[in-house]
Amino acid sequence: MTREPPSSTDALKADIQSATIWIIALSISLMVLGILAILMPRIASALFTAAIGWIALGGGLIQLIQAWQAKVVWGLWLSFGAGIFYTIAGLYLLLNPLKAAAILALVFGLLLIVEGIFTITMAFVYRVGGRMSWFVAINGIITLILGILAINRWPINARWLIGLYLGISLLLSGASLLGSALAARQDAA
């Protein structure tokens, strides 16, 4: 008795099943991080601000070292200038966390507005999530509303706003990603 090779649809279904395991794990991780940020918004805001500060400082120092090493390369002063800018921005974020949190709250509000618009567009135009695209659309609508509220309440609640909104966004993104992955798994079954 000979065995038939698996069909290409069987292989595709197996690939979808395998890929969605990672997506499910990542979506649950996003949801856990979101819940932690919601429960501890001031800590999440401080960590977010500090992380951005360290990233900017590290990136600036790397650009300065790179510019120094590449003295003969065209555009040295532009690279050196960008390195100085990033270094100063990183130091400012780390040394002035309250003012930095206010600035980041404004930028974060704008980011949430843009993310909400793009997510809504993906849900309706590209049907991201298949049958669960309505859930992706709800995520986009809530994200858009959070962005508008962030801009509306700025800078009064900047200390905890970033952490809370980041937590809500992560929780909803994880939930919509989980719903999409489970729908894809079910379709592939």
CYANA upper distance limits for C-alpha pairs under 8 A (distance plus 0.5 A):
  6 PRO  CA     10 ASP  CA      6.53
  6 PRO  CA     11 ALA  CA      7.20
  7 SER  CA     11 ALA  CA      6.91
  8 SER  CA     12 LEU  CA      6.58
  9 THR  CA     13 LYS  CA      6.56
 10 ASP  CA     14 ALA  CA      6.68
 11 ALA  CA     15 ASP  CA      6.66
 12 LEU  CA     16 ILE  CA      6.69
 13 LYS  CA     17 GLN  CA      6.64
 13 LYS  CA    188 ALA  CA      5.52
 13 LYS  CA    189 ALA  CA      7.41
 14 ALA  CA     18 SER  CA      6.61
 14 ALA  CA    188 ALA  CA      8.48
 15 ASP  CA     19 ALA  CA      6.50
 16 ILE  CA     20 THR  CA      6.48
 16 ILE  CA    184 ALA  CA      7.83
 16 ILE  CA    185 ARG  CA      7.15
 16 ILE  CA    188 ALA  CA      7.19
 17 GLN  CA     21 ILE  CA      7.14
 17 GLN  CA    185 ARG  CA      6.24
 17 GLN  CA    188 ALA  CA      7.60
 18 SER  CA     22 TRP  CA      7.97
 19 ALA  CA     23 ILE  CA      7.14
 20 THR  CA     24 ILE  CA      6.39
 20 THR  CA    181 ALA  CA      6.10
 20 THR  CA    182 LEU  CA      8.06
 20 THR  CA    184 ALA  CA      8.12
 20 THR  CA    185 ARG  CA      7.21
 21 ILE  CA     25 ALA  CA      6.79
 22 TRP  CA     26 LEU  CA      6.59
 23 ILE  CA     27 SER  CA      6.48
 23 ILE  CA    177 LEU  CA      7.90
 23 ILE  CA    178 LEU  CA      7.68
 23 ILE  CA    181 ALA  CA      6.94
 24 ILE  CA     28 ILE  CA      6.68
 24 ILE  CA    177 LEU  CA      8.09
 24 ILE  CA    178 LEU  CA      5.99
 24 ILE  CA    181 ALA  CA      6.85
 24 ILE  CA    182 LEU  CA      8.15
 25 ALA  CA     29 SER  CA      6.76
 26 LEU  CA     30 LEU  CA      6.73
 26 LEU  CA    174 GLY  CA      8.12
 27 SER  CA     31 MET  CA      6.75
 27 SER  CA    173 SER  CA      8.10
 27 SER  CA    174 GLY  CA      4.70
 27 SER  CA    175 ALA  CA      7.11
 27 SER  CA    177 LEU  CA      6.30
 27 SER  CA    178 LEU  CA      5.91
 28 ILE  CA     32 VAL  CA      6.72
 28 ILE  CA    174 GLY  CA      6.68
 28 ILE  CA    175 ALA  CA      8.11
 28 ILE  CA    178 LEU  CA      7.72
 29 SER  CA     33 LEU  CA      6.71
 29 SER  CA    174 GLY  CA      8.00
 30 LEU  CA     34 GLY  CA      6.54
 30 LEU  CA    170 LEU  CA      6.01
 30 LEU  CA    171 LEU  CA      6.67
 30 LEU  CA    173 SER  CA      7.82
 30 LEU  CA    174 GLY  CA      5.46
 31 MET  CA     35 ILE  CA      6.69
 31 MET  CA    170 LEU  CA      6.55
 31 MET  CA    171 LEU  CA      4.73
 31 MET  CA    172 LEU  CA      7.82
 31 MET  CA    173 SER  CA      8.18
 31 MET  CA    174 GLY  CA      5.51
 31 MET  CA    175 ALA  CA      7.14
 32 VAL  CA     36 LEU  CA      6.77
 32 VAL  CA    171 LEU  CA      7.77
 33 LEU  CA     37 ALA  CA      6.69
 33 LEU  CA    167 GLY  CA      7.36
 33 LEU  CA    170 LEU  CA      7.44
 33 LEU  CA    171 LEU  CA      7.90
 34 GLY  CA     38 ILE  CA      6.68
 34 GLY  CA    166 LEU  CA      7.42
 34 GLY  CA    167 GLY  CA      4.22
 34 GLY  CA    168 ILE  CA      6.40
 34 GLY  CA    169 SER  CA      7.60
 34 GLY  CA    170 LEU  CA      5.20
 34 GLY  CA    171 LEU  CA      5.00
 35 ILE  CA     39 LEU  CA      6.67
 35 ILE  CA    167 GLY  CA      6.52
 35 ILE  CA    168 ILE  CA      8.06
 35 ILE  CA    171 LEU  CA      6.99
 36 LEU  CA     40 MET  CA      6.60
 36 LEU  CA    167 GLY  CA      7.55
 37 ALA  CA     41 PRO  CA      5.73
 37 ALA  CA     43 ILE  CA      8.16
 37 ALA  CA     44 ALA  CA      5.78
 37 ALA  CA    163 GLY  CA      5.99
 37 ALA  CA    164 LEU  CA      6.50
 37 ALA  CA    166 LEU  CA      7.41
 37 ALA  CA    167 GLY  CA      5.01
 37 ALA  CA    168 ILE  CA      8.43
 38 ILE  CA    163 GLY  CA      7.19
 38 ILE  CA    164 LEU  CA      5.32
 38 ILE  CA    165 TYR  CA      8.14
 38 ILE  CA    166 LEU  CA      8.40
 38 ILE  CA    167 GLY  CA      5.41
 38 ILE  CA    168 ILE  CA      7.10
 39 LEU  CA    164 LEU  CA      8.40
 40 MET  CA     44 ALA  CA      6.64
 40 MET  CA    163 GLY  CA      7.82
 40 MET  CA    164 LEU  CA      8.22
 41 PRO  CA     45 SER  CA      6.47
 41 PRO  CA    160 TRP  CA      5.46
 41 PRO  CA    161 LEU  CA      7.51
 41 PRO  CA    162 ILE  CA      7.73
 41 PRO  CA    163 GLY  CA      4.60
 41 PRO  CA    164 LEU  CA      5.28
 41 PRO  CA    167 GLY  CA      8.24
 42 ARG  CA     46 ALA  CA      6.64
 42 ARG  CA    159 ARG  CA      6.44
 42 ARG  CA    160 TRP  CA      4.93
 42 ARG  CA    161 LEU  CA      8.33
 42 ARG  CA    163 GLY  CA      6.59
 42 ARG  CA    164 LEU  CA      8.46
 43 ILE  CA     47 LEU  CA      6.55
 43 ILE  CA    160 TRP  CA      8.42
 43 ILE  CA    163 GLY  CA      7.67
 44 ALA  CA     48 PHE  CA      6.46
 44 ALA  CA    160 TRP  CA      8.31
 44 ALA  CA    162 ILE  CA      7.94
 44 ALA  CA    163 GLY  CA      4.97
 44 ALA  CA    164 LEU  CA      8.16
 45 SER  CA     49 THR  CA      6.57
 45 SER  CA    101 ALA  CA      7.71
 45 SER  CA    159 ARG  CA      6.99
 45 SER  CA    160 TRP  CA      6.40
 45 SER  CA    161 LEU  CA      7.72
 45 SER  CA    162 ILE  CA      5.63
 45 SER  CA    163 GLY  CA      4.76
 45 SER  CA    164 LEU  CA      8.35
 46 ALA  CA     50 ALA  CA      6.51
 46 ALA  CA     97 PRO  CA      7.88
 46 ALA  CA    101 ALA  CA      8.12
 46 ALA  CA    159 ARG  CA      8.26
 46 ALA  CA    163 GLY  CA      8.40
 47 LEU  CA     51 ALA  CA      6.39
 48 PHE  CA     52 ILE  CA      6.73
 48 PHE  CA    162 ILE  CA      8.40
 48 PHE  CA    163 GLY  CA      8.05
 49 THR  CA     53 GLY  CA      6.67
 49 THR  CA     93 LEU  CA      7.33
 49 THR  CA     94 LEU  CA      8.20
 49 THR  CA     97 PRO  CA      7.41
 49 THR  CA    100 ALA  CA      7.46
 49 THR  CA    101 ALA  CA      6.68
 49 THR  CA    104 LEU  CA      7.87
 50 ALA  CA     54 TRP  CA      6.61
 50 ALA  CA     93 LEU  CA      7.43
 50 ALA  CA     94 LEU  CA      6.44
 50 ALA  CA     97 PRO  CA      8.09
 51 ALA  CA     55 ILE  CA      6.55
 52 ILE  CA     56 ALA  CA      6.57
 52 ILE  CA     90 GLY  CA      7.84
 52 ILE  CA     93 LEU  CA      8.05
 53 GLY  CA     57 LEU  CA      6.56
 53 GLY  CA     89 ALA  CA      7.74
 53 GLY  CA     90 GLY  CA      4.72
 53 GLY  CA     91 LEU  CA      7.13
 53 GLY  CA     92 TYR  CA      8.06
 53 GLY  CA     93 LEU  CA      5.39
 53 GLY  CA     94 LEU  CA      5.90
 54 TRP  CA     58 GLY  CA      6.41
 54 TRP  CA     90 GLY  CA      6.54
 54 TRP  CA     94 LEU  CA      7.83
 55 ILE  CA     59 GLY  CA      6.43
 55 ILE  CA     90 GLY  CA      7.65
 56 ALA  CA     60 GLY  CA      6.46
 56 ALA  CA     86 TYR  CA      5.80
 56 ALA  CA     87 THR  CA      6.81
 56 ALA  CA     89 ALA  CA      7.08
 56 ALA  CA     90 GLY  CA      5.07
 57 LEU  CA     61 LEU  CA      6.70
 57 LEU  CA     86 TYR  CA      6.53
 57 LEU  CA     87 THR  CA      5.01
 57 LEU  CA     88 ILE  CA      7.80
 57 LEU  CA     89 ALA  CA      7.60
 57 LEU  CA     90 GLY  CA      4.69
 57 LEU  CA     91 LEU  CA      6.82
 58 GLY  CA     62 ILE  CA      6.65
 58 GLY  CA     87 THR  CA      7.83
 58 GLY  CA     90 GLY  CA      8.36
 59 GLY  CA     63 GLN  CA      6.67
 59 GLY  CA     83 GLY  CA      7.81
 59 GLY  CA     86 TYR  CA      7.17
 59 GLY  CA     87 THR  CA      7.88
 60 GLY  CA     64 LEU  CA      6.68
 60 GLY  CA     82 ALA  CA      7.67
 60 GLY  CA     83 GLY  CA      4.64
 60 GLY  CA     84 ILE  CA      6.68
 60 GLY  CA     85 PHE  CA      7.55
 60 GLY  CA     86 TYR  CA      4.91
 60 GLY  CA     87 THR  CA      4.91
 60 GLY  CA     90 GLY  CA      8.33
 61 LEU  CA     65 ILE  CA      6.70
 61 LEU  CA     83 GLY  CA      6.78
 61 LEU  CA     84 ILE  CA      8.32
 61 LEU  CA     86 TYR  CA      8.39
 61 LEU  CA     87 THR  CA      6.68
 62 ILE  CA     66 GLN  CA      6.54
 62 ILE  CA     83 GLY  CA      7.89
 63 GLN  CA     67 ALA  CA      6.46
 63 GLN  CA     79 SER  CA      7.08
 63 GLN  CA     80 PHE  CA      7.23
 63 GLN  CA     82 ALA  CA      7.81
 63 GLN  CA     83 GLY  CA      5.22
 64 LEU  CA     68 TRP  CA      6.63
 64 LEU  CA     79 SER  CA      7.86
 64 LEU  CA     80 PHE  CA      5.97
 64 LEU  CA     83 GLY  CA      5.43
 64 LEU  CA     84 ILE  CA      7.42
 65 ILE  CA     69 GLN  CA      6.63
 66 GLN  CA     70 ALA  CA      6.61
 67 ALA  CA     71 LYS  CA      6.78
 67 ALA  CA     76 LEU  CA      6.29
 67 ALA  CA     77 TRP  CA      8.27
 67 ALA  CA     79 SER  CA      6.35
 67 ALA  CA     80 PHE  CA      5.93
 68 TRP  CA     80 PHE  CA      8.19
 70 ALA  CA     76 LEU  CA      7.66
 71 LYS  CA     76 LEU  CA      6.77
 72 VAL  CA     76 LEU  CA      7.91
 75 GLY  CA     79 SER  CA      6.96
 76 LEU  CA     80 PHE  CA      6.53
 77 TRP  CA     81 GLY  CA      6.32
 78 LEU  CA     82 ALA  CA      6.62
 79 SER  CA     83 GLY  CA      6.64
 80 PHE  CA     84 ILE  CA      6.75
 81 GLY  CA     85 PHE  CA      6.66
 82 ALA  CA     86 TYR  CA      6.65
 83 GLY  CA     87 THR  CA      6.58
 84 ILE  CA     88 ILE  CA      6.60
 85 PHE  CA     89 ALA  CA      6.55
 86 TYR  CA     90 GLY  CA      6.48
 87 THR  CA     91 LEU  CA      6.68
 88 ILE  CA     92 TYR  CA      6.54
 89 ALA  CA     93 LEU  CA      6.69
 90 GLY  CA     94 LEU  CA      6.76
 91 LEU  CA     95 LEU  CA      6.42
 92 TYR  CA     96 ASN  CA      6.17
 92 TYR  CA     97 PRO  CA      8.47
 92 TYR  CA    100 ALA  CA      7.91
 93 LEU  CA     97 PRO  CA      6.20
 93 LEU  CA     99 LYS  CA      8.48
 93 LEU  CA    100 ALA  CA      5.70
 96 ASN  CA    100 ALA  CA      6.39
 97 PRO  CA    101 ALA  CA      6.34
 98 LEU  CA    102 ALA  CA      6.89
 98 LEU  CA    158 ALA  CA      8.48
 98 LEU  CA    159 ARG  CA      7.40
 99 LYS  CA    103 ILE  CA      6.85
100 ALA  CA    104 LEU  CA      6.47
101 ALA  CA    105 ALA  CA      6.35
101 ALA  CA    158 ALA  CA      6.40
101 ALA  CA    159 ARG  CA      6.74
101 ALA  CA    162 ILE  CA      8.20
102 ALA  CA    106 LEU  CA      6.95
102 ALA  CA    154 TRP  CA      7.93
102 ALA  CA    155 PRO  CA      6.08
102 ALA  CA    158 ALA  CA      5.46
102 ALA  CA    159 ARG  CA      7.74
103 ILE  CA    107 VAL  CA      6.87
104 LEU  CA    108 PHE  CA      6.19
104 LEU  CA    162 ILE  CA      8.15
105 ALA  CA    109 GLY  CA      6.51
105 ALA  CA    150 ALA  CA      7.58
105 ALA  CA    151 ILE  CA      8.50
105 ALA  CA    154 TRP  CA      7.66
105 ALA  CA    155 PRO  CA      7.88
105 ALA  CA    158 ALA  CA      6.15
105 ALA  CA    161 LEU  CA      7.29
105 ALA  CA    162 ILE  CA      6.18
106 LEU  CA    110 LEU  CA      6.93
106 LEU  CA    150 ALA  CA      7.58
106 LEU  CA    151 ILE  CA      6.59
106 LEU  CA    154 TRP  CA      7.06
106 LEU  CA    155 PRO  CA      8.02
107 VAL  CA    111 LEU  CA      6.61
108 PHE  CA    112 LEU  CA      6.61
108 PHE  CA    147 GLY  CA      7.97
108 PHE  CA    150 ALA  CA      8.37
108 PHE  CA    162 ILE  CA      7.54
109 GLY  CA    113 ILE  CA      6.85
109 GLY  CA    146 LEU  CA      7.85
109 GLY  CA    147 GLY  CA      4.77
109 GLY  CA    148 ILE  CA      7.19
109 GLY  CA    149 LEU  CA      8.22
109 GLY  CA    150 ALA  CA      5.47
109 GLY  CA    151 ILE  CA      5.98
110 LEU  CA    114 VAL  CA      6.86
110 LEU  CA    147 GLY  CA      6.62
110 LEU  CA    148 ILE  CA      8.41
110 LEU  CA    151 ILE  CA      7.75
111 LEU  CA    115 GLU  CA      6.52
111 LEU  CA    147 GLY  CA      7.70
112 LEU  CA    116 GLY  CA      6.38
112 LEU  CA    143 THR  CA      6.26
112 LEU  CA    144 LEU  CA      6.44
112 LEU  CA    146 LEU  CA      7.33
112 LEU  CA    147 GLY  CA      5.08
113 ILE  CA    117 ILE  CA      6.80
113 ILE  CA    143 THR  CA      7.29
113 ILE  CA    144 LEU  CA      5.09
113 ILE  CA    145 ILE  CA      7.95
113 ILE  CA    146 LEU  CA      8.11
113 ILE  CA    147 GLY  CA      5.17
113 ILE  CA    148 ILE  CA      7.03
114 VAL  CA    118 PHE  CA      6.74
114 VAL  CA    144 LEU  CA      7.89
115 GLU  CA    119 THR  CA      6.47
115 GLU  CA    140 GLY  CA      7.63
115 GLU  CA    143 THR  CA      7.53
115 GLU  CA    144 LEU  CA      7.65
116 GLY  CA    120 ILE  CA      6.60
116 GLY  CA    139 ASN  CA      8.04
116 GLY  CA    140 GLY  CA      4.65
116 GLY  CA    141 ILE  CA      6.45
116 GLY  CA    142 ILE  CA      7.82
116 GLY  CA    143 THR  CA      5.35
116 GLY  CA    144 LEU  CA      4.74
116 GLY  CA    145 ILE  CA      8.46
116 GLY  CA    147 GLY  CA      8.45
117 ILE  CA    121 THR  CA      6.66
117 ILE  CA    140 GLY  CA      7.02
117 ILE  CA    141 ILE  CA      8.23
117 ILE  CA    144 LEU  CA      7.03
118 PHE  CA    122 MET  CA      6.61
118 PHE  CA    140 GLY  CA      7.95
119 THR  CA    123 ALA  CA      6.69
119 THR  CA    136 VAL  CA      7.33
119 THR  CA    137 ALA  CA      7.02
119 THR  CA    139 ASN  CA      7.90
119 THR  CA    140 GLY  CA      5.25
120 ILE  CA    124 PHE  CA      6.83
120 ILE  CA    136 VAL  CA      7.63
120 ILE  CA    137 ALA  CA      5.30
120 ILE  CA    138 ILE  CA      8.21
120 ILE  CA    139 ASN  CA      8.35
120 ILE  CA    140 GLY  CA      5.36
120 ILE  CA    141 ILE  CA      7.10
121 THR  CA    125 VAL  CA      6.06
121 THR  CA    126 TYR  CA      7.87
121 THR  CA    137 ALA  CA      8.44
122 MET  CA    126 TYR  CA      5.47
122 MET  CA    127 ARG  CA      6.71
122 MET  CA    128 VAL  CA      6.23
122 MET  CA    137 ALA  CA      8.44
123 ALA  CA    127 ARG  CA      5.20
123 ALA  CA    128 VAL  CA      5.57
123 ALA  CA    129 GLY  CA      7.81
123 ALA  CA    133 SER  CA      5.58
123 ALA  CA    134 TRP  CA      7.30
123 ALA  CA    136 VAL  CA      6.19
123 ALA  CA    137 ALA  CA      5.70
124 PHE  CA    128 VAL  CA      8.28
124 PHE  CA    133 SER  CA      7.78
124 PHE  CA    137 ALA  CA      7.72
127 ARG  CA    133 SER  CA      6.07
128 VAL  CA    132 MET  CA      8.41
128 VAL  CA    133 SER  CA      6.05
128 VAL  CA    136 VAL  CA      7.76
128 VAL  CA    180 SER  CA      8.49
129 GLY  CA    133 SER  CA      5.13
129 GLY  CA    136 VAL  CA      7.33
129 GLY  CA    177 LEU  CA      8.38
129 GLY  CA    179 GLY  CA      8.15
129 GLY  CA    180 SER  CA      5.06
129 GLY  CA    181 ALA  CA      8.26
129 GLY  CA    183 ALA  CA      7.99
129 GLY  CA    184 ALA  CA      8.37
130 GLY  CA    180 SER  CA      7.58
130 GLY  CA    183 ALA  CA      7.89
130 GLY  CA    184 ALA  CA      8.25
131 ARG  CA    183 ALA  CA      7.56
132 MET  CA    136 VAL  CA      7.29
132 MET  CA    176 SER  CA      8.47
132 MET  CA    179 GLY  CA      7.03
132 MET  CA    180 SER  CA      6.41
132 MET  CA    183 ALA  CA      7.44
133 SER  CA    137 ALA  CA      6.67
133 SER  CA    180 SER  CA      8.27
134 TRP  CA    138 ILE  CA      6.76
135 PHE  CA    139 ASN  CA      6.75
135 PHE  CA    176 SER  CA      6.51
135 PHE  CA    179 GLY  CA      8.23
136 VAL  CA    140 GLY  CA      6.81
136 VAL  CA    176 SER  CA      6.06
137 ALA  CA    141 ILE  CA      6.67
138 ILE  CA    142 ILE  CA      6.63
139 ASN  CA    143 THR  CA      6.55
139 ASN  CA    172 LEU  CA      6.36
139 ASN  CA    173 SER  CA      7.29
139 ASN  CA    176 SER  CA      7.43
140 GLY  CA    144 LEU  CA      6.54
141 ILE  CA    145 ILE  CA      6.71
142 ILE  CA    146 LEU  CA      6.61
143 THR  CA    147 GLY  CA      6.74
143 THR  CA    169 SER  CA      6.91
144 LEU  CA    148 ILE  CA      6.83
145 ILE  CA    149 LEU  CA      6.64
146 LEU  CA    150 ALA  CA      6.52
146 LEU  CA    165 TYR  CA      7.35
147 GLY  CA    151 ILE  CA      6.84
148 ILE  CA    152 ASN  CA      6.57
149 LEU  CA    153 ARG  CA      6.54
150 ALA  CA    154 TRP  CA      6.48
150 ALA  CA    161 LEU  CA      7.74
153 ARG  CA    157 ASN  CA      7.05
154 TRP  CA    158 ALA  CA      7.05
157 ASN  CA    161 LEU  CA      6.12
158 ALA  CA    162 ILE  CA      7.15
160 TRP  CA    164 LEU  CA      6.70
161 LEU  CA    165 TYR  CA      6.44
162 ILE  CA    166 LEU  CA      6.23
163 GLY  CA    167 GLY  CA      6.48
164 LEU  CA    168 ILE  CA      6.73
165 TYR  CA    169 SER  CA      6.47
166 LEU  CA    170 LEU  CA      6.50
167 GLY  CA    171 LEU  CA      6.50
168 ILE  CA    172 LEU  CA      6.61
169 SER  CA    173 SER  CA      6.40
170 LEU  CA    174 GLY  CA      6.41
171 LEU  CA    175 ALA  CA      6.61
172 LEU  CA    176 SER  CA      6.55
173 SER  CA    177 LEU  CA      6.50
174 GLY  CA    178 LEU  CA      6.47
175 ALA  CA    179 GLY  CA      6.62
176 SER  CA    180 SER  CA      6.64
177 LEU  CA    181 ALA  CA      6.59
178 LEU  CA    182 LEU  CA      6.57
179 GLY  CA    183 ALA  CA      6.62
180 SER  CA    184 ALA  CA      6.66
181 ALA  CA    185 ARG  CA      6.65
182 LEU  CA    186 GLN  CA      6.62
183 ALA  CA    187 ASP  CA      6.62
184 ALA  CA    188 ALA  CA      6.64
185 ARG  CA    189 ALA  CA      6.70
